[in-house]
Amino acid sequence: MSFNVSLPKEIEAQVREHVASGLYCSASEVIREALRLLEAYHVVQQAQLNALRADIDTGMDDVNAGRVASVSMAEIKLQGRRLRDS
């Protein structure tokens, strides 16, 4: 498949620089690599979001089961400082 894409001058210059560097043979290769990296980024981002949701679910399960207690941030800081100083 082949089609034309309009790019802002700054991005076009970046594509040309990558080709001129010799790392890529054509603008098409640069664009294909950019799309592969973008897809990989989205996969990682989705995995991180899924992990965060699982952590939230675990925390909410703990809350609902009564396995949580109030904490004092001042006490947590104090314990941390004691550990650091020992």
PyMOL Python script that loads the backbone (N, CA, C, O; Angstrom):
from pymol import cmd

cmd.read_pdbstr("""\
ATOM      1  N   MET A   1       0.844  -1.165   0.000  1.00  0.00           N
ATOM      2  CA  MET A   1       0.000   0.000   0.000  1.00  0.00           C
ATOM      3  C   MET A   1       0.894   1.235   0.000  1.00  0.00           C
ATOM      4  O   MET A   1       1.964   1.247   0.609  1.00  0.00           O
ATOM      5  N   SER A   2       0.446   2.245  -0.678  1.00  0.00           N
ATOM      6  CA  SER A   2       1.211   3.472  -0.768  1.00  0.00           C
ATOM      7  C   SER A   2       0.272   4.664  -0.664  1.00  0.00           C
ATOM      8  O   SER A   2      -0.794   4.680  -1.281  1.00  0.00           O
ATOM      9  N   PHE A   3       0.670   5.659   0.118  1.00  0.00           N
ATOM     10  CA  PHE A   3      -0.103   6.892   0.184  1.00  0.00           C
ATOM     11  C   PHE A   3       0.805   8.023   0.657  1.00  0.00           C
ATOM     12  O   PHE A   3       1.858   7.789   1.251  1.00  0.00           O
ATOM     13  N   ASN A   4       0.382   9.232   0.385  1.00  0.00           N
ATOM     14  CA  ASN A   4       1.160  10.413   0.757  1.00  0.00           C
ATOM     15  C   ASN A   4       0.686  10.934   2.103  1.00  0.00           C
ATOM     16  O   ASN A   4      -0.496  10.861   2.438  1.00  0.00           O
ATOM     17  N   VAL A   5       1.631  11.459   2.861  1.00  0.00           N
ATOM     18  CA  VAL A   5       1.327  12.019   4.171  1.00  0.00           C
ATOM     19  C   VAL A   5       1.971  13.396   4.254  1.00  0.00           C
ATOM     20  O   VAL A   5       3.127  13.573   3.871  1.00  0.00           O
ATOM     21  N   SER A   6       1.232  14.350   4.746  1.00  0.00           N
ATOM     22  CA  SER A   6       1.784  15.687   4.958  1.00  0.00           C
ATOM     23  C   SER A   6       2.337  15.774   6.372  1.00  0.00           C
ATOM     24  O   SER A   6       1.657  15.421   7.336  1.00  0.00           O
ATOM     25  N   LEU A   7       3.547  16.234   6.489  1.00  0.00           N
ATOM     26  CA  LEU A   7       4.190  16.375   7.788  1.00  0.00           C
ATOM     27  C   LEU A   7       4.562  17.831   8.015  1.00  0.00           C
ATOM     28  O   LEU A   7       4.893  18.549   7.071  1.00  0.00           O
ATOM     29  N   PRO A   8       4.508  18.265   9.268  1.00  0.00           N
ATOM     30  CA  PRO A   8       5.021  19.611   9.555  1.00  0.00           C
ATOM     31  C   PRO A   8       6.501  19.684   9.184  1.00  0.00           C
ATOM     32  O   PRO A   8       7.195  18.667   9.191  1.00  0.00           O
ATOM     33  N   LYS A   9       6.975  20.862   8.867  1.00  0.00           N
ATOM     34  CA  LYS A   9       8.366  21.027   8.421  1.00  0.00           C
ATOM     35  C   LYS A   9       9.369  20.477   9.430  1.00  0.00           C
ATOM     36  O   LYS A   9      10.389  19.910   9.039  1.00  0.00           O
ATOM     37  N   GLU A  10       9.091  20.638  10.728  1.00  0.00           N
ATOM     38  CA  GLU A  10      10.026  20.162  11.752  1.00  0.00           C
ATOM     39  C   GLU A  10      10.150  18.640  11.715  1.00  0.00           C
ATOM     40  O   GLU A  10      11.248  18.096  11.823  1.00  0.00           O
ATOM     41  N   ILE A  11       9.023  17.967  11.562  1.00  0.00           N
ATOM     42  CA  ILE A  11       9.053  16.502  11.533  1.00  0.00           C
ATOM     43  C   ILE A  11       9.672  16.016  10.229  1.00  0.00           C
ATOM     44  O   ILE A  11      10.426  15.043  10.219  1.00  0.00           O
ATOM     45  N   GLU A  12       9.356  16.688   9.141  1.00  0.00           N
ATOM     46  CA  GLU A  12       9.972  16.333   7.861  1.00  0.00           C
ATOM     47  C   GLU A  12      11.491  16.466   7.957  1.00  0.00           C
ATOM     48  O   GLU A  12      12.224  15.624   7.437  1.00  0.00           O
ATOM     49  N   ALA A  13      11.962  17.516   8.619  1.00  0.00           N
ATOM     50  CA  ALA A  13      13.405  17.693   8.792  1.00  0.00           C
ATOM     51  C   ALA A  13      13.997  16.568   9.625  1.00  0.00           C
ATOM     52  O   ALA A  13      15.096  16.093   9.335  1.00  0.00           O
ATOM     53  N   GLN A  14      13.280  16.138  10.656  1.00  0.00           N
ATOM     54  CA  GLN A  14      13.773  15.024  11.472  1.00  0.00           C
ATOM     55  C   GLN A  14      13.872  13.745  10.650  1.00  0.00           C
ATOM     56  O   GLN A  14      14.854  13.010  10.749  1.00  0.00           O
ATOM     57  N   VAL A  15      12.859  13.488   9.845  1.00  0.00           N
ATOM     58  CA  VAL A  15      12.872  12.293   8.993  1.00  0.00           C
ATOM     59  C   VAL A  15      14.068  12.361   8.058  1.00  0.00           C
ATOM     60  O   VAL A  15      14.801  11.383   7.916  1.00  0.00           O
ATOM     61  N   ARG A  16      14.271  13.501   7.423  1.00  0.00           N
ATOM     62  CA  ARG A  16      15.401  13.655   6.498  1.00  0.00           C
ATOM     63  C   ARG A  16      16.730  13.463   7.226  1.00  0.00           C
ATOM     64  O   ARG A  16      17.649  12.854   6.678  1.00  0.00           O
ATOM     65  N   GLU A  17      16.845  13.974   8.451  1.00  0.00           N
ATOM     66  CA  GLU A  17      18.074  13.805   9.233  1.00  0.00           C
ATOM     67  C   GLU A  17      18.353  12.334   9.521  1.00  0.00           C
ATOM     68  O   GLU A  17      19.498  11.888   9.443  1.00  0.00           O
ATOM     69  N   HIS A  18      17.309  11.585   9.852  1.00  0.00           N
ATOM     70  CA  HIS A  18      17.499  10.151  10.127  1.00  0.00           C
ATOM     71  C   HIS A  18      17.954   9.409   8.877  1.00  0.00           C
ATOM     72  O   HIS A  18      18.811   8.528   8.948  1.00  0.00           O
ATOM     73  N   VAL A  19      17.389   9.762   7.753  1.00  0.00           N
ATOM     74  CA  VAL A  19      17.807   9.127   6.497  1.00  0.00           C
ATOM     75  C   VAL A  19      19.243   9.526   6.182  1.00  0.00           C
ATOM     76  O   VAL A  19      20.053   8.682   5.796  1.00  0.00           O
ATOM     77  N   ALA A  20      19.562  10.806   6.343  1.00  0.00           N
ATOM     78  CA  ALA A  20      20.912  11.292   6.046  1.00  0.00           C
ATOM     79  C   ALA A  20      21.960  10.668   6.963  1.00  0.00           C
ATOM     80  O   ALA A  20      23.127  10.557   6.589  1.00  0.00           O
ATOM     81  N   SER A  21      21.547  10.261   8.159  1.00  0.00           N
ATOM     82  CA  SER A  21      22.500   9.655   9.091  1.00  0.00           C
ATOM     83  C   SER A  21      22.971   8.288   8.623  1.00  0.00           C
ATOM     84  O   SER A  21      23.984   7.773   9.096  1.00  0.00           O
ATOM     85  N   GLY A  22      22.226   7.703   7.687  1.00  0.00           N
ATOM     86  CA  GLY A  22      22.583   6.377   7.197  1.00  0.00           C
ATOM     87  C   GLY A  22      21.945   5.255   7.988  1.00  0.00           C
ATOM     88  O   GLY A  22      22.044   4.089   7.605  1.00  0.00           O
ATOM     89  N   LEU A  23      21.296   5.591   9.078  1.00  0.00           N
ATOM     90  CA  LEU A  23      20.645   4.567   9.891  1.00  0.00           C
ATOM     91  C   LEU A  23      19.433   3.983   9.169  1.00  0.00           C
ATOM     92  O   LEU A  23      19.092   2.815   9.360  1.00  0.00           O
ATOM     93  N   TYR A  24      18.787   4.796   8.344  1.00  0.00           N
ATOM     94  CA  TYR A  24      17.620   4.361   7.563  1.00  0.00           C
ATOM     95  C   TYR A  24      17.887   4.652   6.100  1.00  0.00           C
ATOM     96  O   TYR A  24      18.579   5.611   5.758  1.00  0.00           O
ATOM     97  N   CYS A  25      17.332   3.814   5.243  1.00  0.00           N
ATOM     98  CA  CYS A  25      17.539   3.986   3.804  1.00  0.00           C
ATOM     99  C   CYS A  25      16.501   4.902   3.159  1.00  0.00           C
ATOM    100  O   CYS A  25      16.726   5.434   2.073  1.00  0.00           O
ATOM    101  N   SER A  26      15.372   5.082   3.828  1.00  0.00           N
ATOM    102  CA  SER A  26      14.315   5.889   3.227  1.00  0.00           C
ATOM    103  C   SER A  26      13.430   6.493   4.309  1.00  0.00           C
ATOM    104  O   SER A  26      13.453   6.078   5.468  1.00  0.00           O
ATOM    105  N   ALA A  27      12.653   7.482   3.892  1.00  0.00           N
ATOM    106  CA  ALA A  27      11.688   8.090   4.808  1.00  0.00           C
ATOM    107  C   ALA A  27      10.667   7.061   5.263  1.00  0.00           C
ATOM    108  O   ALA A  27      10.213   7.097   6.406  1.00  0.00           O
ATOM    109  N   SER A  28      10.306   6.148   4.376  1.00  0.00           N
ATOM    110  CA  SER A  28       9.343   5.105   4.736  1.00  0.00           C
ATOM    111  C   SER A  28       9.852   4.251   5.885  1.00  0.00           C
ATOM    112  O   SER A  28       9.084   3.882   6.773  1.00  0.00           O
ATOM    113  N   GLU A  29      11.141   3.936   5.874  1.00  0.00           N
ATOM    114  CA  GLU A  29      11.712   3.147   6.966  1.00  0.00           C
ATOM    115  C   GLU A  29      11.638   3.911   8.288  1.00  0.00           C
ATOM    116  O   GLU A  29      11.351   3.322   9.330  1.00  0.00           O
ATOM    117  N   VAL A  30      11.891   5.198   8.247  1.00  0.00           N
ATOM    118  CA  VAL A  30      11.820   6.021   9.459  1.00  0.00           C
ATOM    119  C   VAL A  30      10.403   6.010  10.015  1.00  0.00           C
ATOM    120  O   VAL A  30      10.199   5.830  11.215  1.00  0.00           O
ATOM    121  N   ILE A  31       9.432   6.202   9.138  1.00  0.00           N
ATOM    122  CA  ILE A  31       8.028   6.239   9.574  1.00  0.00           C
ATOM    123  C   ILE A  31       7.597   4.880  10.104  1.00  0.00           C
ATOM    124  O   ILE A  31       6.907   4.805  11.120  1.00  0.00           O
ATOM    125  N   ARG A  32       7.996   3.799   9.425  1.00  0.00           N
ATOM    126  CA  ARG A  32       7.633   2.449   9.905  1.00  0.00           C
ATOM    127  C   ARG A  32       8.212   2.196  11.289  1.00  0.00           C
ATOM    128  O   ARG A  32       7.525   1.671  12.165  1.00  0.00           O
ATOM    129  N   GLU A  33       9.476   2.567  11.492  1.00  0.00           N
ATOM    130  CA  GLU A  33      10.107   2.376  12.796  1.00  0.00           C
ATOM    131  C   GLU A  33       9.402   3.215  13.863  1.00  0.00           C
ATOM    132  O   GLU A  33       9.182   2.742  14.978  1.00  0.00           O
ATOM    133  N   ALA A  34       9.052   4.439  13.531  1.00  0.00           N
ATOM    134  CA  ALA A  34       8.343   5.300  14.483  1.00  0.00           C
ATOM    135  C   ALA A  34       7.009   4.679  14.872  1.00  0.00           C
ATOM    136  O   ALA A  34       6.628   4.717  16.041  1.00  0.00           O
ATOM    137  N   LEU A  35       6.294   4.107  13.905  1.00  0.00           N
ATOM    138  CA  LEU A  35       5.010   3.478  14.212  1.00  0.00           C
ATOM    139  C   LEU A  35       5.189   2.223  15.058  1.00  0.00           C
ATOM    140  O   LEU A  35       4.371   1.948  15.936  1.00  0.00           O
ATOM    141  N   ARG A  36       6.248   1.460  14.805  1.00  0.00           N
ATOM    142  CA  ARG A  36       6.521   0.273  15.636  1.00  0.00           C
ATOM    143  C   ARG A  36       6.812   0.693  17.075  1.00  0.00           C
ATOM    144  O   ARG A  36       6.319   0.077  18.019  1.00  0.00           O
ATOM    145  N   LEU A  37       7.611   1.741  17.235  1.00  0.00           N
ATOM    146  CA  LEU A  37       7.924   2.224  18.579  1.00  0.00           C
ATOM    147  C   LEU A  37       6.685   2.771  19.278  1.00  0.00           C
ATOM    148  O   LEU A  37       6.508   2.570  20.479  1.00  0.00           O
ATOM    149  N   LEU A  38       5.836   3.455  18.537  1.00  0.00           N
ATOM    150  CA  LEU A  38       4.596   3.978  19.106  1.00  0.00           C
ATOM    151  C   LEU A  38       3.702   2.834  19.571  1.00  0.00           C
ATOM    152  O   LEU A  38       3.102   2.917  20.642  1.00  0.00           O
ATOM    153  N   GLU A  39       3.607   1.782  18.789  1.00  0.00           N
ATOM    154  CA  GLU A  39       2.801   0.625  19.173  1.00  0.00           C
ATOM    155  C   GLU A  39       3.369  -0.032  20.429  1.00  0.00           C
ATOM    156  O   GLU A  39       2.619  -0.406  21.330  1.00  0.00           O
ATOM    157  N   ALA A  40       4.695  -0.174  20.488  1.00  0.00           N
ATOM    158  CA  ALA A  40       5.336  -0.764  21.667  1.00  0.00           C
ATOM    159  C   ALA A  40       5.071   0.100  22.899  1.00  0.00           C
ATOM    160  O   ALA A  40       4.827  -0.425  23.985  1.00  0.00           O
ATOM    161  N   TYR A  41       5.116   1.406  22.735  1.00  0.00           N
ATOM    162  CA  TYR A  41       4.827   2.327  23.828  1.00  0.00           C
ATOM    163  C   TYR A  41       3.406   2.121  24.339  1.00  0.00           C
ATOM    164  O   TYR A  41       3.175   2.086  25.548  1.00  0.00           O
ATOM    165  N   HIS A  42       2.463   1.986  23.425  1.00  0.00           N
ATOM    166  CA  HIS A  42       1.070   1.791  23.830  1.00  0.00           C
ATOM    167  C   HIS A  42       0.883   0.449  24.551  1.00  0.00           C
ATOM    168  O   HIS A  42       0.098   0.362  25.495  1.00  0.00           O
ATOM    169  N   VAL A  43       1.582  -0.576  24.121  1.00  0.00           N
ATOM    170  CA  VAL A  43       1.499  -1.884  24.787  1.00  0.00           C
ATOM    171  C   VAL A  43       2.017  -1.771  26.221  1.00  0.00           C
ATOM    172  O   VAL A  43       1.396  -2.285  27.151  1.00  0.00           O
ATOM    173  N   VAL A  44       3.148  -1.103  26.397  1.00  0.00           N
ATOM    174  CA  VAL A  44       3.719  -0.919  27.745  1.00  0.00           C
ATOM    175  C   VAL A  44       2.785  -0.069  28.605  1.00  0.00           C
ATOM    176  O   VAL A  44       2.547  -0.376  29.773  1.00  0.00           O
ATOM    177  N   GLN A  45       2.263   0.995  28.014  1.00  0.00           N
ATOM    178  CA  GLN A  45       1.348   1.870  28.744  1.00  0.00           C
ATOM    179  C   GLN A  45       0.102   1.104  29.203  1.00  0.00           C
ATOM    180  O   GLN A  45      -0.361   1.296  30.327  1.00  0.00           O
ATOM    181  N   GLN A  46      -0.436   0.249  28.351  1.00  0.00           N
ATOM    182  CA  GLN A  46      -1.615  -0.539  28.708  1.00  0.00           C
ATOM    183  C   GLN A  46      -1.283  -1.545  29.812  1.00  0.00           C
ATOM    184  O   GLN A  46      -2.088  -1.763  30.718  1.00  0.00           O
ATOM    185  N   ALA A  47      -0.102  -2.154  29.735  1.00  0.00           N
ATOM    186  CA  ALA A  47       0.314  -3.099  30.777  1.00  0.00           C
ATOM    187  C   ALA A  47       0.456  -2.391  32.122  1.00  0.00           C
ATOM    188  O   ALA A  47       0.058  -2.930  33.155  1.00  0.00           O
ATOM    189  N   GLN A  48       1.021  -1.184  32.112  1.00  0.00           N
ATOM    190  CA  GLN A  48       1.163  -0.429  33.353  1.00  0.00           C
ATOM    191  C   GLN A  48      -0.205  -0.044  33.913  1.00  0.00           C
ATOM    192  O   GLN A  48      -0.413  -0.081  35.125  1.00  0.00           O
ATOM    193  N   LEU A  49      -1.119   0.317  33.050  1.00  0.00           N
ATOM    194  CA  LEU A  49      -2.462   0.666  33.490  1.00  0.00           C
ATOM    195  C   LEU A  49      -3.163  -0.554  34.088  1.00  0.00           C
ATOM    196  O   LEU A  49      -3.836  -0.445  35.112  1.00  0.00           O
ATOM    197  N   ASN A  50      -3.007  -1.707  33.454  1.00  0.00           N
ATOM    198  CA  ASN A  50      -3.607  -2.937  33.978  1.00  0.00           C
ATOM    199  C   ASN A  50      -3.021  -3.289  35.345  1.00  0.00           C
ATOM    200  O   ASN A  50      -3.749  -3.724  36.238  1.00  0.00           O
ATOM    201  N   ALA A  51      -1.705  -3.103  35.513  1.00  0.00           N
ATOM    202  CA  ALA A  51      -1.063  -3.393  36.796  1.00  0.00           C
ATOM    203  C   ALA A  51      -1.578  -2.434  37.868  1.00  0.00           C
ATOM    204  O   ALA A  51      -1.817  -2.841  39.005  1.00  0.00           O
ATOM    205  N   LEU A  52      -1.748  -1.168  37.509  1.00  0.00           N
ATOM    206  CA  LEU A  52      -2.271  -0.195  38.458  1.00  0.00           C
ATOM    207  C   LEU A  52      -3.694  -0.549  38.878  1.00  0.00           C
ATOM    208  O   LEU A  52      -4.042  -0.459  40.056  1.00  0.00           O
ATOM    209  N   ARG A  53      -4.510  -0.950  37.914  1.00  0.00           N
ATOM    210  CA  ARG A  53      -5.880  -1.357  38.234  1.00  0.00           C
ATOM    211  C   ARG A  53      -5.894  -2.566  39.162  1.00  0.00           C
ATOM    212  O   ARG A  53      -6.709  -2.640  40.082  1.00  0.00           O
ATOM    213  N   ALA A  54      -4.988  -3.517  38.918  1.00  0.00           N
ATOM    214  CA  ALA A  54      -4.909  -4.700  39.782  1.00  0.00           C
ATOM    215  C   ALA A  54      -4.496  -4.302  41.196  1.00  0.00           C
ATOM    216  O   ALA A  54      -5.030  -4.830  42.171  1.00  0.00           O
ATOM    217  N   ASP A  55      -3.548  -3.373  41.312  1.00  0.00           N
ATOM    218  CA  ASP A  55      -3.131  -2.893  42.640  1.00  0.00           C
ATOM    219  C   ASP A  55      -4.287  -2.197  43.356  1.00  0.00           C
ATOM    220  O   ASP A  55      -4.481  -2.384  44.557  1.00  0.00           O
ATOM    221  N   ILE A  56      -5.047  -1.399  42.619  1.00  0.00           N
ATOM    222  CA  ILE A  56      -6.206  -0.726  43.220  1.00  0.00           C
ATOM    223  C   ILE A  56      -7.229  -1.748  43.682  1.00  0.00           C
ATOM    224  O   ILE A  56      -7.782  -1.628  44.775  1.00  0.00           O
ATOM    225  N   ASP A  57      -7.483  -2.757  42.852  1.00  0.00           N
ATOM    226  CA  ASP A  57      -8.426  -3.812  43.235  1.00  0.00           C
ATOM    227  C   ASP A  57      -7.963  -4.534  44.499  1.00  0.00           C
ATOM    228  O   ASP A  57      -8.769  -4.826  45.382  1.00  0.00           O
ATOM    229  N   THR A  58      -6.666  -4.820  44.582  1.00  0.00           N
ATOM    230  CA  THR A  58      -6.119  -5.472  45.781  1.00  0.00           C
ATOM    231  C   THR A  58      -6.324  -4.591  47.006  1.00  0.00           C
ATOM    232  O   THR A  58      -6.735  -5.065  48.065  1.00  0.00           O
ATOM    233  N   GLY A  59      -6.033  -3.307  46.850  1.00  0.00           N
ATOM    234  CA  GLY A  59      -6.227  -2.374  47.964  1.00  0.00           C
ATOM    235  C   GLY A  59      -7.679  -2.285  48.383  1.00  0.00           C
ATOM    236  O   GLY A  59      -7.979  -2.265  49.576  1.00  0.00           O
ATOM    237  N   MET A  60      -8.581  -2.231  47.423  1.00  0.00           N
ATOM    238  CA  MET A  60     -10.003  -2.157  47.756  1.00  0.00           C
ATOM    239  C   MET A  60     -10.475  -3.451  48.412  1.00  0.00           C
ATOM    240  O   MET A  60     -11.315  -3.415  49.311  1.00  0.00           O
ATOM    241  N   ASP A  61      -9.945  -4.592  47.975  1.00  0.00           N
ATOM    242  CA  ASP A  61     -10.274  -5.856  48.638  1.00  0.00           C
ATOM    243  C   ASP A  61      -9.825  -5.830  50.097  1.00  0.00           C
ATOM    244  O   ASP A  61     -10.536  -6.304  50.982  1.00  0.00           O
ATOM    245  N   ASP A  62      -8.634  -5.269  50.340  1.00  0.00           N
ATOM    246  CA  ASP A  62      -8.138  -5.156  51.713  1.00  0.00           C
ATOM    247  C   ASP A  62      -9.036  -4.243  52.543  1.00  0.00           C
ATOM    248  O   ASP A  62      -9.335  -4.546  53.698  1.00  0.00           O
ATOM    249  N   VAL A  63      -9.466  -3.125  51.955  1.00  0.00           N
ATOM    250  CA  VAL A  63     -10.360  -2.208  52.668  1.00  0.00           C
ATOM    251  C   VAL A  63     -11.662  -2.924  53.007  1.00  0.00           C
ATOM    252  O   VAL A  63     -12.127  -2.866  54.145  1.00  0.00           O
ATOM    253  N   ASN A  64     -12.240  -3.589  52.034  1.00  0.00           N
ATOM    254  CA  ASN A  64     -13.526  -4.264  52.236  1.00  0.00           C
ATOM    255  C   ASN A  64     -13.428  -5.414  53.234  1.00  0.00           C
ATOM    256  O   ASN A  64     -14.412  -5.740  53.898  1.00  0.00           O
ATOM    257  N   ALA A  65     -12.255  -6.030  53.347  1.00  0.00           N
ATOM    258  CA  ALA A  65     -12.077  -7.135  54.289  1.00  0.00           C
ATOM    259  C   ALA A  65     -11.607  -6.645  55.661  1.00  0.00           C
ATOM    260  O   ALA A  65     -11.393  -7.450  56.568  1.00  0.00           O
ATOM    261  N   GLY A  66     -11.448  -5.345  55.811  1.00  0.00           N
ATOM    262  CA  GLY A  66     -11.035  -4.812  57.108  1.00  0.00           C
ATOM    263  C   GLY A  66      -9.570  -5.005  57.415  1.00  0.00           C
ATOM    264  O   GLY A  66      -9.183  -4.996  58.583  1.00  0.00           O
ATOM    265  N   ARG A  67      -8.755  -5.178  56.411  1.00  0.00           N
ATOM    266  CA  ARG A  67      -7.321  -5.409  56.629  1.00  0.00           C
ATOM    267  C   ARG A  67      -6.510  -4.113  56.545  1.00  0.00           C
ATOM    268  O   ARG A  67      -5.318  -4.154  56.241  1.00  0.00           O
ATOM    269  N   VAL A  68      -7.127  -2.991  56.804  1.00  0.00           N
ATOM    270  CA  VAL A  68      -6.411  -1.718  56.770  1.00  0.00           C
ATOM    271  C   VAL A  68      -6.641  -0.992  58.086  1.00  0.00           C
ATOM    272  O   VAL A  68      -7.614  -1.244  58.796  1.00  0.00           O
ATOM    273  N   ALA A  69      -5.732  -0.096  58.388  1.00  0.00           N
ATOM    274  CA  ALA A  69      -5.854   0.701  59.607  1.00  0.00           C
ATOM    275  C   ALA A  69      -5.396   2.119  59.301  1.00  0.00           C
ATOM    276  O   ALA A  69      -4.682   2.362  58.328  1.00  0.00           O
ATOM    277  N   SER A  70      -5.811   3.030  60.133  1.00  0.00           N
ATOM    278  CA  SER A  70      -5.368   4.409  59.989  1.00  0.00           C
ATOM    279  C   SER A  70      -3.878   4.486  60.247  1.00  0.00           C
ATOM    280  O   SER A  70      -3.329   3.735  61.054  1.00  0.00           O
ATOM    281  N   VAL A  71      -3.232   5.405  59.548  1.00  0.00           N
ATOM    282  CA  VAL A  71      -1.799   5.595  59.740  1.00  0.00           C
ATOM    283  C   VAL A  71      -1.531   7.065  60.024  1.00  0.00           C
ATOM    284  O   VAL A  71      -2.274   7.954  59.607  1.00  0.00           O
ATOM    285  N   SER A  72      -0.474   7.279  60.727  1.00  0.00           N
ATOM    286  CA  SER A  72      -0.020   8.637  61.011  1.00  0.00           C
ATOM    287  C   SER A  72       1.200   8.904  60.150  1.00  0.00           C
ATOM    288  O   SER A  72       2.225   8.237  60.289  1.00  0.00           O
ATOM    289  N   MET A  73       1.091   9.877  59.263  1.00  0.00           N
ATOM    290  CA  MET A  73       2.225  10.199  58.403  1.00  0.00           C
ATOM    291  C   MET A  73       3.401  10.676  59.246  1.00  0.00           C
ATOM    292  O   MET A  73       4.554  10.413  58.903  1.00  0.00           O
ATOM    293  N   ALA A  74       3.128  11.360  60.323  1.00  0.00           N
ATOM    294  CA  ALA A  74       4.207  11.817  61.200  1.00  0.00           C
ATOM    295  C   ALA A  74       4.960  10.622  61.774  1.00  0.00           C
ATOM    296  O   ALA A  74       6.188  10.638  61.864  1.00  0.00           O
ATOM    297  N   GLU A  75       4.212   9.579  62.165  1.00  0.00           N
ATOM    298  CA  GLU A  75       4.850   8.379  62.716  1.00  0.00           C
ATOM    299  C   GLU A  75       5.656   7.647  61.638  1.00  0.00           C
ATOM    300  O   GLU A  75       6.752   7.157  61.908  1.00  0.00           O
ATOM    301  N   ILE A  76       5.124   7.576  60.439  1.00  0.00           N
ATOM    302  CA  ILE A  76       5.851   6.931  59.345  1.00  0.00           C
ATOM    303  C   ILE A  76       7.158   7.666  59.062  1.00  0.00           C
ATOM    304  O   ILE A  76       8.196   7.035  58.862  1.00  0.00           O
ATOM    305  N   LYS A  77       7.111   9.001  59.044  1.00  0.00           N
ATOM    306  CA  LYS A  77       8.320   9.787  58.822  1.00  0.00           C
ATOM    307  C   LYS A  77       9.324   9.559  59.946  1.00  0.00           C
ATOM    308  O   LYS A  77      10.521   9.412  59.702  1.00  0.00           O
ATOM    309  N   LEU A  78       8.827   9.531  61.173  1.00  0.00           N
ATOM    310  CA  LEU A  78       9.695   9.312  62.326  1.00  0.00           C
ATOM    311  C   LEU A  78      10.389   7.961  62.241  1.00  0.00           C
ATOM    312  O   LEU A  78      11.589   7.864  62.497  1.00  0.00           O
ATOM    313  N   GLN A  79       9.650   6.921  61.885  1.00  0.00           N
ATOM    314  CA  GLN A  79      10.238   5.591  61.738  1.00  0.00           C
ATOM    315  C   GLN A  79      11.285   5.584  60.624  1.00  0.00           C
ATOM    316  O   GLN A  79      12.347   4.977  60.765  1.00  0.00           O
ATOM    317  N   GLY A  80      10.981   6.257  59.528  1.00  0.00           N
ATOM    318  CA  GLY A  80      11.939   6.331  58.427  1.00  0.00           C
ATOM    319  C   GLY A  80      13.215   7.042  58.826  1.00  0.00           C
ATOM    320  O   GLY A  80      14.310   6.609  58.466  1.00  0.00           O
ATOM    321  N   ARG A  81      13.082   8.123  59.562  1.00  0.00           N
ATOM    322  CA  ARG A  81      14.255   8.858  60.021  1.00  0.00           C
ATOM    323  C   ARG A  81      15.074   8.029  60.994  1.00  0.00           C
ATOM    324  O   ARG A  81      16.304   8.073  60.965  1.00  0.00           O
ATOM    325  N   ARG A  82      14.395   7.265  61.864  1.00  0.00           N
ATOM    326  CA  ARG A  82      15.115   6.386  62.792  1.00  0.00           C
ATOM    327  C   ARG A  82      15.896   5.321  62.026  1.00  0.00           C
ATOM    328  O   ARG A  82      17.051   5.037  62.342  1.00  0.00           O
ATOM    329  N   LEU A  83      15.260   4.742  61.028  1.00  0.00           N
ATOM    330  CA  LEU A  83      15.952   3.735  60.212  1.00  0.00           C
ATOM    331  C   LEU A  83      17.151   4.343  59.494  1.00  0.00           C
ATOM    332  O   LEU A  83      18.226   3.746  59.439  1.00  0.00           O
ATOM    333  N   ARG A  84      16.952   5.537  58.946  1.00  0.00           N
ATOM    334  CA  ARG A  84      18.029   6.203  58.216  1.00  0.00           C
ATOM    335  C   ARG A  84      19.218   6.503  59.131  1.00  0.00           C
ATOM    336  O   ARG A  84      20.374   6.355  58.733  1.00  0.00           O
ATOM    337  N   ASP A  85      18.921   6.922  60.350  1.00  0.00           N
ATOM    338  CA  ASP A  85      19.961   7.329  61.272  1.00  0.00           C
ATOM    339  C   ASP A  85      20.651   6.160  61.975  1.00  0.00           C
ATOM    340  O   ASP A  85      21.717   6.335  62.565  1.00  0.00           O
ATOM    341  N   SER A  86      20.055   4.980  61.918  1.00  0.00           N
ATOM    342  CA  SER A  86      20.660   3.842  62.624  1.00  0.00           C
ATOM    343  C   SER A  86      21.675   3.113  61.771  1.00  0.00           C
ATOM    344  O   SER A  86      22.271   2.134  62.222  1.00  0.00           O
TER     345      SER A  86
END
""", "prot")
cmd.dss("prot")
cmd.show_as("cartoon", "prot")
cmd.util.cbc("prot")
cmd.orient("prot")
